[in-house]
Amino acid sequence: MNASRTSTRRQMIGRAAAAGTAFVVLPDWISGLTRATPALAAASSGRLTPELTEGPYWVDTMLRRSDVRANTPGAKTAPGVAQDGVPLELKIKVLEGGEPLSGVAVDIWHANAHGLYSDESSQAAGGGTSGGNTSGQNYLRGYQVTGKDRGINAAPVAGQVSFQTIWPGWYTGRAIHIHVRVRKLSKQGDTIAGYTTQIFFSDADNDAVLSGAPPYNTRSPKNDPTSDESDSVLLSADIATNVVAVAGNLSDGFAATFNIDLDHAEVTARGSLGRPNAGGAPPGP
């Protein structure tokens, strides 16, 4: 990566983080649209949020809840056990053409403070983490419905969901991130359309959490070995960035708001719920 491009990416990441949203490109898979250079696509797309990989750790738990920190009482392993970590209040706004889109399910899933996802039989997070078999647990997974579930708010908000979770931990090969899926559900609960992306945090914010709070600071190295600038998934979006700003502190926790702007083609497109690397997959996107 040359110096001018690096500077441009850093400037855009900084501006996006300050705005709490994403500078984005038009996803390549949308049918009927001519591929353009990233700059032209971003300018003509109304700041659409890029679709990013689902990764190997998606599980369709169908847990409709806003507080995702604990295993449910019905979990096969460690029922009722909550994950330690710095609290994070996460709001996600879903827009279609700039207008709030209500009535769609928004799932989140991410690693715990030690870099492990729930309900996985084999993981190798690195940094001294052991116990990669989390089968039967369902911590840090759940969904809410925009405009219908109040989440951590006093009342439902049009086009918005909200979650109580923790700051994710790092695992080998990826910068810290949260997976997000937006999907339309049929009356029977089946997915009839789907879209996925990922939320990132600035390297500075990650370093502050990982170095300053347990249990993150019990790992070695403490800080995330993969920066935003070197994360293959974030870089694949070219000038697009999903880095969000946060407010708060280590003692009380943090809050962040992430905007997802879709167009009609994405809202109506059918999405796959397959797990591309089911079972025993190495750490990946």
Residue frames as qw, qx, qy, qz and C-alpha x, y, z in Angstrom:
[[0.000, 0.890, 0.456, 0.000, 0.00, 0.00, 0.00],
 [0.445, 0.407, -0.042, 0.797, 1.54, 3.32, -1.01],
 [0.215, -0.201, -0.458, 0.839, 1.79, 6.31, 1.31],
 [0.266, -0.053, -0.149, -0.951, -0.90, 8.40, -0.40],
 [0.602, -0.276, -0.622, -0.417, -3.45, 5.62, -0.25],
 [0.497, -0.272, -0.693, 0.447, -2.62, 4.90, 3.39],
 [0.040, -0.102, -0.256, 0.961, -3.15, 8.54, 4.26],
 [0.433, -0.145, -0.368, -0.810, -6.46, 8.62, 2.42],
 [0.616, -0.300, -0.721, -0.103, -7.74, 5.52, 4.21],
 [0.380, -0.247, -0.589, 0.669, -6.74, 6.89, 7.60],
 [0.129, 0.013, 0.041, -0.991, -8.44, 10.20, 6.90],
 [0.552, -0.204, -0.492, -0.641, -11.64, 8.47, 5.85],
 [0.580, -0.288, -0.737, 0.194, -11.59, 6.12, 8.83],
 [0.209, -0.163, -0.434, 0.861, -11.18, 9.12, 11.10],
 [0.318, -0.050, -0.141, -0.936, -14.06, 11.02, 9.48],
 [0.616, -0.237, -0.648, -0.379, -16.32, 7.97, 9.58],
 [0.486, -0.259, -0.707, 0.445, -15.52, 7.30, 13.23],
 [0.018, -0.090, -0.268, 0.959, -16.26, 10.90, 14.12],
 [0.484, -0.063, -0.279, -0.827, -19.65, 10.63, 12.37],
 [0.511, -0.069, 0.751, -0.413, -20.44, 7.25, 13.88],
 [0.805, 0.446, 0.216, -0.325, -21.30, 5.81, 10.47],
 [0.720, -0.067, 0.554, 0.412, -19.74, 4.34, 7.34],
 [0.320, 0.654, -0.364, -0.581, -18.29, 5.72, 4.11],
 [0.707, 0.051, 0.702, -0.071, -19.22, 2.99, 1.73],
 [0.136, 0.295, -0.684, -0.654, -19.15, 1.50, -1.73],
 [0.790, 0.131, -0.080, -0.594, -21.83, -0.21, -3.72],
 [0.669, -0.222, 0.709, -0.028, -21.72, -3.99, -3.10],
 [0.074, 0.355, -0.734, -0.573, -20.52, -5.77, -6.26],
 [0.153, 0.162, 0.972, 0.073, -23.21, -8.46, -6.16],
 [0.388, 0.535, 0.405, -0.632, -26.21, -6.17, -6.65],
 [0.473, 0.300, 0.715, 0.419, -27.67, -7.21, -10.03],
 [0.266, 0.817, 0.464, 0.217, -28.51, -4.73, -12.75],
 [0.163, -0.963, 0.082, 0.197, -25.95, -2.15, -11.67],
 [0.690, 0.615, -0.229, 0.303, -22.80, -1.25, -13.57],
 [0.760, -0.409, -0.134, 0.487, -19.58, -1.72, -11.65],
 [0.194, 0.928, -0.068, 0.311, -17.75, 1.53, -11.05],
 [0.450, 0.341, -0.536, 0.627, -14.58, 2.65, -9.38],
 [0.400, -0.442, -0.682, 0.423, -14.91, 2.83, -5.59],
 [0.083, -0.240, -0.168, 0.953, -14.92, 6.63, -5.54],
 [0.334, -0.073, -0.430, -0.836, -17.68, 6.88, -8.15],
 [0.481, -0.342, -0.795, -0.137, -19.68, 4.09, -6.55],
 [0.299, -0.390, -0.590, 0.640, -19.57, 5.77, -3.16],
 [0.059, 0.178, -0.011, -0.982, -20.61, 9.09, -4.63],
 [0.427, -0.057, -0.507, -0.746, -23.53, 7.65, -6.56],
 [0.438, -0.209, -0.874, -0.010, -24.83, 5.17, -4.01],
 [0.473, -0.683, -0.097, -0.548, -26.15, 7.51, -1.34],
 [0.121, -0.549, 0.710, -0.424, -23.54, 6.14, 1.10],
 [0.918, -0.110, -0.271, -0.269, -24.68, 2.54, 0.97],
 [0.519, -0.615, 0.581, -0.121, -23.06, 0.35, 3.59],
 [0.424, 0.433, -0.759, -0.239, -20.84, -2.37, 2.08],
 [0.956, -0.181, -0.032, -0.230, -21.81, -5.98, 2.45],
 [0.059, 0.630, -0.760, 0.149, -18.99, -7.84, 4.22],
 [0.516, 0.091, -0.846, -0.097, -18.47, -11.55, 4.76],
 [0.774, -0.475, -0.156, -0.389, -20.64, -13.54, 7.15],
 [0.038, -0.586, 0.758, -0.284, -17.63, -15.54, 8.28],
 [0.498, 0.038, -0.864, -0.069, -17.55, -19.07, 9.67],
 [0.125, -0.083, -0.787, 0.599, -19.14, -18.40, 13.06],
 [0.482, -0.130, -0.114, -0.859, -22.74, -17.57, 12.18],
 [0.058, -0.203, -0.964, 0.164, -25.31, -19.60, 14.15],
 [0.344, -0.387, -0.379, -0.767, -29.04, -19.09, 13.62],
 [0.111, -0.077, -0.813, 0.566, -29.96, -19.07, 17.31],
 [0.278, -0.567, -0.525, -0.570, -33.22, -17.14, 16.80],
 [0.406, -0.462, -0.550, 0.564, -32.72, -15.59, 20.25],
 [0.022, 0.753, 0.269, 0.600, -34.82, -12.45, 20.29],
 [0.584, -0.680, -0.270, 0.352, -33.16, -10.47, 23.05],
 [0.205, 0.933, -0.108, 0.275, -31.39, -7.16, 23.57],
 [0.377, -0.737, 0.550, -0.112, -29.05, -8.22, 26.39],
 [0.885, 0.325, -0.324, -0.074, -26.81, -10.82, 24.78],
 [0.011, -0.722, 0.635, -0.274, -24.13, -11.07, 27.46],
 [0.506, -0.295, 0.751, -0.304, -25.18, -14.36, 29.06],
 [0.170, -0.038, -0.948, -0.267, -25.89, -17.90, 28.02],
 [0.609, -0.307, -0.190, -0.706, -29.62, -18.49, 28.21],
 [0.593, -0.327, 0.606, -0.417, -30.93, -20.70, 31.04],
 [0.927, 0.217, 0.217, -0.214, -31.64, -23.32, 28.38],
 [0.375, 0.718, -0.583, -0.068, -28.06, -23.44, 27.08],
 [0.951, -0.017, -0.308, 0.007, -26.58, -26.93, 27.08],
 [0.707, 0.006, -0.326, 0.627, -23.34, -25.69, 28.65],
 [0.275, -0.122, -0.301, 0.905, -22.83, -23.11, 31.42],
 [0.092, -0.708, -0.592, -0.375, -26.49, -21.99, 31.52],
 [0.305, -0.914, -0.268, 0.005, -27.02, -18.48, 32.82],
 [0.632, -0.408, 0.082, 0.654, -23.32, -17.60, 32.81],
 [0.282, 0.953, 0.080, -0.074, -22.60, -14.07, 31.57],
 [0.750, 0.347, -0.046, 0.561, -19.44, -12.96, 29.81],
 [0.428, -0.698, -0.076, 0.570, -16.96, -10.71, 31.60],
 [0.483, 0.300, 0.321, 0.758, -15.91, -7.58, 29.79],
 [0.024, -0.234, -0.109, 0.966, -16.31, -3.84, 29.40],
 [0.385, 0.596, 0.650, -0.272, -20.01, -3.03, 28.82],
 [0.073, -0.091, 0.479, 0.870, -21.00, -1.81, 25.37],
 [0.434, 0.580, 0.521, -0.452, -24.38, -0.34, 24.48],
 [0.208, -0.093, 0.669, 0.708, -24.77, -0.77, 20.74],
 [0.495, 0.598, 0.353, -0.521, -27.46, 0.93, 18.66],
 [0.314, -0.004, 0.731, 0.606, -27.89, -0.02, 15.01],
 [0.426, 0.571, 0.183, -0.678, -29.95, 2.11, 12.63],
 [0.448, 0.171, 0.777, 0.408, -31.18, 0.51, 9.41],
 [0.277, 0.616, 0.024, -0.737, -32.06, 2.87, 6.58],
 [0.558, 0.354, 0.665, 0.349, -33.45, 2.29, 3.09],
 [0.293, 0.645, 0.321, 0.629, -32.71, 5.19, 0.82],
 [0.133, 0.319, -0.290, 0.892, -31.96, 7.30, 3.86],
 [0.590, -0.405, -0.038, -0.697, -35.31, 6.55, 5.56],
 [0.383, -0.316, 0.781, -0.378, -35.73, 4.35, 8.68],
 [0.603, 0.063, -0.700, -0.377, -36.54, 0.75, 7.76],
 [0.507, -0.279, 0.590, -0.563, -38.72, -0.87, 10.41],
 [0.907, 0.085, 0.151, -0.385, -39.80, -4.49, 10.69],
 [0.752, 0.435, -0.487, 0.082, -36.50, -6.18, 9.82],
 [0.864, -0.485, -0.006, 0.135, -34.53, -8.46, 12.13],
 [0.285, 0.803, -0.457, 0.253, -30.99, -7.41, 13.02],
 [0.938, -0.279, -0.126, 0.160, -28.70, -10.14, 14.39],
 [0.088, 0.837, -0.509, 0.180, -25.35, -9.55, 16.04],
 [0.961, -0.243, -0.021, 0.133, -22.66, -12.05, 17.02],
 [0.287, 0.808, -0.429, 0.284, -19.07, -11.59, 18.13],
 [0.683, 0.090, -0.616, 0.381, -16.20, -13.03, 20.15],
 [0.582, -0.778, -0.229, 0.060, -15.91, -12.72, 23.92],
 [0.186, -0.936, 0.297, 0.045, -13.05, -10.98, 25.76],
 [0.596, -0.416, 0.646, 0.233, -10.83, -14.00, 25.12],
 [0.226, 0.451, -0.604, -0.618, -11.55, -14.09, 21.38],
 [0.097, 0.087, 0.989, 0.073, -13.96, -17.05, 21.45],
 [0.506, -0.106, -0.313, -0.797, -17.37, -17.31, 19.81],
 [0.595, -0.078, 0.640, -0.480, -20.13, -19.30, 21.45],
 [0.851, 0.275, 0.354, -0.274, -21.44, -22.60, 20.07],
 [0.563, 0.665, -0.481, -0.096, -18.26, -23.60, 18.26],
 [0.978, -0.204, -0.013, 0.043, -16.60, -26.99, 18.67],
 [0.785, -0.102, 0.102, 0.603, -13.10, -25.83, 17.75],
 [0.180, 0.967, 0.007, 0.183, -11.38, -22.44, 17.81],
 [0.741, -0.126, -0.110, 0.650, -7.81, -21.20, 18.15],
 [0.007, -0.977, -0.210, -0.039, -8.04, -17.60, 19.28],
 [0.577, 0.429, -0.252, 0.648, -4.38, -17.11, 20.24],
 [0.109, -0.652, 0.248, -0.708, -3.01, -14.95, 23.00],
 [0.001, 0.207, -0.840, 0.501, -2.96, -17.68, 25.60],
 [0.687, -0.018, 0.142, -0.712, -6.65, -18.48, 25.22],
 [0.042, 0.075, -0.994, -0.074, -7.62, -22.11, 25.70],
 [0.318, 0.372, 0.760, -0.428, -10.95, -23.90, 25.86],
 [0.152, 0.201, -0.454, -0.855, -11.89, -23.36, 22.23],
 [0.211, -0.318, -0.883, -0.274, -14.86, -25.73, 22.47],
 [0.223, 0.064, 0.352, -0.907, -17.90, -23.61, 23.34],
 [0.322, -0.216, -0.793, -0.469, -20.53, -26.01, 21.99],
 [0.360, -0.553, -0.749, 0.058, -23.93, -25.64, 23.60],
 [0.205, -0.530, -0.291, 0.770, -23.37, -22.03, 24.69],
 [0.295, 0.695, 0.513, 0.408, -25.06, -19.03, 23.10],
 [0.288, -0.730, -0.147, 0.602, -23.50, -15.94, 24.66],
 [0.073, -0.544, 0.286, 0.785, -23.05, -12.77, 22.58],
 [0.005, 0.164, 0.788, 0.593, -25.69, -13.78, 20.03],
 [0.172, 0.565, 0.676, -0.440, -29.17, -12.41, 19.50],
 [0.133, 0.332, 0.494, 0.792, -31.48, -10.32, 17.37],
 [0.142, 0.520, 0.459, -0.706, -33.99, -7.50, 17.64],
 [0.334, 0.587, 0.636, 0.373, -36.60, -6.16, 15.19],
 [0.179, 0.042, 0.032, 0.982, -36.31, -2.56, 14.06],
 [0.322, -0.248, -0.171, -0.897, -39.16, -0.30, 15.13],
 [0.744, -0.353, -0.446, -0.351, -40.77, -3.06, 17.21],
 [0.779, -0.337, -0.393, 0.353, -38.32, -3.97, 19.99],
 [0.164, -0.976, 0.039, -0.135, -37.30, -1.25, 22.42],
 [0.735, 0.293, -0.378, 0.481, -34.04, -2.93, 23.37],
 [0.479, -0.253, -0.418, 0.730, -32.16, -0.66, 25.75],
 [0.064, -0.278, -0.136, -0.949, -34.36, 2.31, 24.81],
 [0.312, 0.129, 0.568, -0.751, -37.47, 3.44, 26.70],
 [0.695, 0.474, 0.361, -0.402, -39.60, 2.66, 23.63],
 [0.729, 0.260, 0.494, 0.397, -39.13, 1.27, 20.09],
 [0.002, -0.694, 0.216, 0.687, -37.39, 3.59, 17.63],
 [0.764, 0.602, 0.098, -0.208, -38.20, 3.57, 13.91],
 [0.696, 0.635, -0.316, 0.117, -35.51, 1.72, 11.98],
 [0.058, 0.661, -0.638, 0.391, -33.43, 1.03, 15.08],
 [0.881, -0.310, -0.357, 0.021, -32.42, -1.84, 17.32],
 [0.061, -0.770, 0.492, -0.401, -30.20, -1.76, 20.38],
 [0.885, -0.082, -0.444, 0.112, -28.17, -4.27, 22.37],
 [0.439, -0.791, 0.399, -0.152, -26.38, -4.58, 25.67],
 [0.941, 0.207, -0.195, 0.185, -23.17, -6.47, 25.03],
 [0.599, -0.666, 0.201, 0.397, -19.44, -6.27, 25.82],
 [0.225, 0.802, -0.461, -0.305, -16.41, -5.00, 23.94],
 [0.974, 0.204, -0.093, -0.015, -15.23, -7.90, 21.76],
 [0.571, -0.602, 0.472, 0.299, -11.81, -9.48, 22.25],
 [0.378, 0.656, -0.532, -0.379, -9.29, -10.13, 19.51],
 [0.888, -0.062, 0.453, 0.055, -8.48, -13.41, 17.83],
 [0.469, -0.333, 0.561, 0.596, -5.71, -14.35, 15.45],
 [0.334, 0.194, 0.679, 0.625, -5.86, -12.84, 11.97],
 [0.019, -0.726, -0.532, -0.434, -8.68, -10.33, 12.42],
 [0.001, -0.267, 0.265, -0.927, -9.11, -6.86, 13.84],
 [0.124, 0.291, 0.771, -0.552, -11.76, -6.59, 16.55],
 [0.297, -0.064, -0.457, -0.836, -15.25, -6.58, 15.02],
 [0.467, 0.219, 0.680, -0.521, -18.94, -7.36, 15.47],
 [0.049, 0.157, 0.830, 0.533, -20.92, -9.23, 12.82],
 [0.398, 0.338, 0.330, -0.787, -24.32, -7.86, 11.79],
 [0.095, 0.224, 0.861, 0.447, -27.03, -9.48, 9.70],
 [0.410, 0.251, 0.167, -0.861, -30.13, -7.64, 8.50],
 [0.027, -0.097, -0.937, -0.335, -32.91, -9.94, 7.36],
 [0.578, -0.075, -0.072, -0.810, -36.57, -9.92, 6.52],
 [0.170, -0.014, 0.963, -0.208, -38.54, -12.73, 8.12],
 [0.390, -0.271, -0.660, -0.582, -41.69, -14.38, 6.83],
 [0.628, -0.463, 0.065, -0.622, -44.70, -14.82, 9.11],
 [0.965, -0.153, -0.213, -0.010, -43.39, -18.32, 9.78],
 [0.544, -0.761, 0.300, 0.190, -40.01, -16.94, 10.88],
 [0.822, 0.168, 0.323, 0.437, -38.15, -18.03, 7.74],
 [0.210, -0.584, 0.225, 0.751, -35.57, -15.70, 6.25],
 [0.613, 0.654, 0.437, 0.073, -36.74, -14.29, 2.95],
 [0.436, 0.814, -0.111, 0.366, -33.97, -11.72, 2.48],
 [0.749, -0.566, -0.033, 0.344, -30.59, -11.21, 4.07],
 [0.377, 0.814, -0.191, 0.398, -27.58, -8.91, 4.18],
 [0.791, -0.479, -0.151, 0.351, -24.40, -8.99, 6.31],
 [0.301, 0.803, -0.238, 0.457, -21.74, -6.49, 7.32],
 [0.725, -0.257, -0.419, 0.483, -19.29, -5.89, 10.18],
 [0.200, -0.962, -0.011, -0.187, -18.67, -3.16, 12.75],
 [0.723, 0.142, -0.303, 0.605, -15.12, -2.11, 13.64],
 [0.378, -0.904, -0.111, 0.168, -13.63, 0.18, 16.28],
 [0.300, 0.870, -0.354, 0.167, -10.59, 2.43, 16.04],
 [0.746, 0.163, -0.518, 0.385, -7.23, 0.92, 16.96],
 [0.048, 0.406, -0.442, 0.799, -6.86, 3.54, 19.70],
 [0.680, -0.327, 0.115, -0.646, -10.17, 2.60, 21.31],
 [0.938, -0.009, -0.344, -0.045, -9.34, -1.10, 21.08],
 [0.549, 0.306, -0.535, 0.564, -5.94, -0.56, 22.67],
 [0.242, -0.445, 0.350, -0.788, -7.44, 1.42, 25.55],
 [0.854, -0.245, 0.010, -0.459, -9.87, -1.39, 26.40],
 [0.928, 0.114, -0.342, 0.097, -7.48, -4.29, 25.89],
 [0.480, 0.336, -0.497, 0.640, -4.67, -2.75, 27.92],
 [0.137, -0.379, 0.337, -0.851, -6.78, -1.12, 30.61],
 [0.707, -0.205, 0.208, -0.644, -9.40, -3.64, 31.72],
 [0.224, -0.137, 0.964, -0.039, -9.71, -7.29, 32.77],
 [0.846, -0.260, 0.421, 0.197, -10.04, -9.90, 31.46],
 [0.655, 0.750, -0.040, 0.082, -8.67, -8.45, 28.20],
 [0.096, 0.854, -0.478, 0.182, -5.37, -7.44, 29.80],
 [0.740, -0.391, 0.545, -0.058, -4.64, -10.97, 30.99],
 [0.887, 0.394, 0.213, 0.114, -3.80, -12.03, 27.44],
 [0.316, -0.660, 0.437, 0.523, -0.45, -11.79, 25.71],
 [0.191, 0.130, -0.081, 0.970, -0.17, -9.79, 23.61],
 [0.123, 0.487, 0.594, -0.628, -2.78, -7.56, 25.24],
 [0.335, 0.563, -0.074, -0.752, -3.46, -5.43, 22.18],
 [0.830, 0.437, 0.303, -0.172, -4.99, -6.68, 18.97],
 [0.537, -0.298, 0.545, 0.570, -2.17, -7.96, 16.71],
 [0.320, 0.411, 0.638, 0.567, -4.27, -7.17, 13.62],
 [0.016, 0.378, 0.164, -0.911, -4.96, -3.46, 13.14],
 [0.527, 0.667, 0.365, -0.381, -7.82, -1.93, 11.14],
 [0.264, 0.763, -0.406, -0.429, -5.26, -0.96, 8.51],
 [0.082, 0.381, -0.899, -0.201, -4.21, -4.58, 8.03],
 [0.558, 0.174, 0.723, -0.368, -7.58, -6.35, 8.39],
 [0.155, 0.009, 0.798, 0.583, -8.31, -8.17, 5.14],
 [0.090, 0.634, 0.767, 0.042, -12.09, -7.79, 5.43],
 [0.028, -0.853, -0.207, 0.479, -12.06, -4.06, 6.13],
 [0.166, -0.491, 0.491, 0.700, -9.46, -3.47, 3.42],
 [0.289, 0.250, 0.843, 0.378, -11.57, -5.43, 0.92],
 [0.157, 0.826, 0.522, -0.147, -14.09, -2.59, 0.99],
 [0.480, 0.455, 0.136, 0.738, -11.41, -0.26, -0.41],
 [0.031, 0.370, -0.180, 0.911, -12.37, 3.30, 0.64],
 [0.635, -0.528, -0.338, -0.451, -15.35, 1.97, 2.58],
 [0.236, 0.222, -0.748, 0.579, -15.04, 1.80, 6.34],
 [0.604, -0.546, -0.491, -0.310, -17.27, 0.55, 9.12],
 [0.439, -0.029, -0.547, 0.712, -15.32, 2.03, 12.01],
 [0.308, -0.793, -0.417, -0.320, -17.59, 3.61, 14.64],
 [0.050, 0.512, -0.410, 0.753, -16.95, 6.22, 17.28],
 [0.572, -0.449, -0.675, 0.124, -17.63, 5.41, 20.92],
 [0.178, -0.672, 0.201, -0.690, -18.45, 7.47, 23.98],
 [0.844, -0.497, -0.134, -0.152, -17.83, 6.48, 27.60],
 [0.035, -0.718, 0.652, -0.240, -15.05, 5.09, 29.74],
 [0.437, 0.180, -0.879, 0.066, -13.63, 1.83, 31.05],
 [0.101, 0.008, 0.766, -0.635, -15.43, 2.04, 34.38],
 [0.510, 0.324, 0.378, -0.702, -18.94, 2.77, 33.14],
 [0.605, 0.310, 0.707, 0.194, -18.72, 1.22, 29.70],
 [0.066, -0.245, 0.411, 0.876, -19.12, 2.58, 26.20],
 [0.543, 0.587, 0.497, -0.337, -21.90, 3.42, 23.76],
 [0.146, -0.246, 0.613, 0.737, -21.82, 3.36, 19.96],
 [0.617, 0.547, 0.351, -0.445, -24.27, 3.88, 17.11],
 [0.296, -0.172, 0.750, 0.566, -23.82, 2.24, 13.71],
 [0.559, 0.510, 0.084, -0.649, -25.80, 3.20, 10.60],
 [0.423, 0.044, 0.832, 0.356, -26.60, 0.70, 7.85],
 [0.427, 0.547, -0.019, -0.720, -27.89, 2.29, 4.65],
 [0.477, 0.115, 0.839, 0.236, -29.35, -0.15, 2.12],
 [0.338, 0.220, -0.332, -0.853, -31.06, 0.23, -1.22],
 [0.805, 0.094, 0.117, -0.574, -34.15, -1.54, -2.51],
 [0.737, 0.353, -0.565, -0.113, -32.14, -4.24, -4.29],
 [0.222, 0.290, -0.821, 0.439, -30.49, -5.23, -1.03],
 [0.474, -0.089, 0.485, -0.730, -33.67, -5.10, 1.00],
 [0.851, 0.204, 0.054, -0.482, -35.42, -7.50, -1.37],
 [0.486, 0.480, -0.727, -0.069, -32.45, -9.75, -2.21],
 [0.937, -0.287, -0.152, -0.131, -32.53, -13.29, -0.90],
 [0.026, -0.746, 0.621, -0.238, -29.75, -14.12, 1.55],
 [0.768, 0.059, -0.636, 0.049, -28.05, -17.38, 2.47],
 [0.589, -0.687, 0.268, -0.330, -27.94, -18.58, 6.07],
 [0.941, 0.120, -0.271, 0.162, -25.37, -21.25, 5.34],
 [0.514, -0.772, 0.334, 0.169, -22.27, -21.67, 7.48],
 [0.624, 0.687, -0.359, -0.101, -19.49, -21.73, 4.87],
 [0.388, 0.442, -0.763, 0.269, -16.98, -23.48, 7.12],
 [0.770, -0.463, -0.023, -0.439, -19.18, -25.49, 9.45],
 [0.940, -0.334, 0.017, 0.068, -17.45, -27.38, 12.24],
 [0.811, -0.284, 0.183, 0.478, -13.78, -27.24, 13.17],
 [0.484, 0.781, 0.100, 0.382, -13.08, -24.16, 11.11],
 [0.559, -0.093, -0.211, 0.796, -9.93, -22.17, 11.86],
 [0.035, -0.707, -0.269, 0.653, -10.31, -18.56, 12.94],
 [0.349, 0.324, 0.552, 0.685, -11.46, -16.57, 9.94],
 [0.082, -0.324, -0.162, -0.929, -13.59, -13.61, 8.91]]
